[in-house]
Amino acid sequence: MWDRIYGWLDGRFDLDDGSEFLGKAFPAEDSFLLGEVALFTFFVLVLTGVFLGFFFEPSTTEVTYEGSVAQYQGQDLPAAFVSVLHITYDIPYGMFLRRMHHWAAHFFVASIGLHLLRVFFTGAYRNPRELNWIVGGLLAVLAIFAAYTGYSLPFDEFASTATGIGYSIAKSVPVFGDVLSKIVFGGQYPSSATVPRFYFLHVFAIPVAIMGLIGVHMAILIRQKHTEAPRSDDVAGELTIDRGDDTYVVGLPAFPNQTAVSVVVFFLTLASVSLLAGFLPVHNVAEYGPNDPASTPGLIMPDWFLMWVFGFLKLMPSWTSFTVPFTDIHVSTEFLSGIVLPGIVFGAMFLWPFIDYREEPTHFTVDPMRRPWQTAVGVAGVTFIMVASLAGMNNILAEVVHTPTGTINTILLASVLLYPLVAGGITYVVLRGNDSAAGPGREEAAADGGSSVAADDPPVNEETDSPQGGRSDDARGGGPDD
Ligand code: HEM
């Protein structure tokens, strides 16, 4: 009977073709699982978000609170705030699923960041994967906007004030600031128009864009196949798949092996998020209270992944603002630090594959220890973001080291300019010696009287007498995913 069912389905869906696809190999490389973690946390976000969506009220209209939190009993409070109190304290599993949504959001952004760094440091963005790097970059930007719009929804005092920084930044855009802030925030922030707008962006517009881009990201990945680590001629000793034509791919068949690994990664991701949700509380709305335009909380802070932008806002010296001569167009420090600098950071990220450009397509990763200047730029970039993030916490830092904030700011400003140069410089000097070293994974070798030999020029696999066990351009039909 199964044969007949299979025959029936095969006649319609060409299952034999499919099973050939399922036999394709994935590179057996742990860091390649970071992209999957990002994918799985996105599933968790959508599922827990749907649950929260059943109960959240995207409105600031005042309603009378009747629930488990004694201090607000009988008070008229914004509906959004009240609904988050209900989710947290009255709806079965509400607190747990709200916490899961929160921690999954942090996992999502963190795994995207780590995945980006993996792709960067192993040079996996190079020709022909530039476009997938750009699609990935757009996903990173959207993930940050998804988190930002979600942060504001409970309409509590802390979140509204912190997300209000975004309003001031939007308003600071010369010429278009007013229109932009009206379109995105619905006028004054926070106003009754902001929550419904952010709700629409958070639960529909941004997730749909993320889903679409993940689809494009995966389609490009399947078409171009993974990069894989360059290897020498000891392939036979590793976990290999004989492609049946005397060539080998180091990796796992998509089905059942890689699928089993992915299932384990999925459950590990789910378990980690659940563990955090079970033990670590999140954003305590009951303690912060509803948004109160008349007061400002003592401590205002964005989420950690926006801390670097907050750092720019704190460090930008006031003398950098100016009015464009012969116009009344004012370029404020807020615009420079909230839009121009992050724009430069993301712009550099998007342009990077064209800065470190290769004419020839390359299908192998590179050992970061063997590509001095690219790794140095990466280390400098990471240091820059980390010091800028520290600057976002300047007041806490000032308190901890008992130093006036002004002094701390001067030190941080010098650090944000100097440390990346120092860290990048040291990395370059340390790795420079590796540049000329031979062996798989080298970026360039000083052979050929100075002409460069690409790392991706596959070392010949003596056993199979084919380059990299069959992974060469003419084996594109048979890359690691085959
Ligand atoms: C929602 C966010 C993202 C998801 C779900 C995602 C998912 C994935 C997955 C599952 C893979 C294959 C496994 C791996 O190589 O890790 C992959 C590969 C890749 N991703 Fe992403 N990614 C995201 C964001 C990004 C970002 C921010 C970048 C860079 C700016 C990026 C650039 C790439 C590139 C170039 C590849 C191919 C790497 C190779 O062939 O070795 N992705 N992505």
Boltz pocket constraint, residues with backbone or C-beta under 6 A from the ligand:
constraints:
  - pocket:
      binder: B
      contacts: [[A, 31], [A, 32], [A, 33], [A, 34], [A, 35], [A, 36], [A, 38], [A, 39], [A, 42], [A, 112], [A, 115], [A, 116], [A, 119], [A, 124], [A, 125], [A, 129], [A, 132], [A, 133], [A, 134], [A, 135], [A, 136], [A, 137], [A, 138], [A, 139], [A, 140], [A, 143], [A, 214], [A, 217], [A, 221], [A, 225], [A, 226], [A, 227], [A, 228]]
      max_distance: 6.0
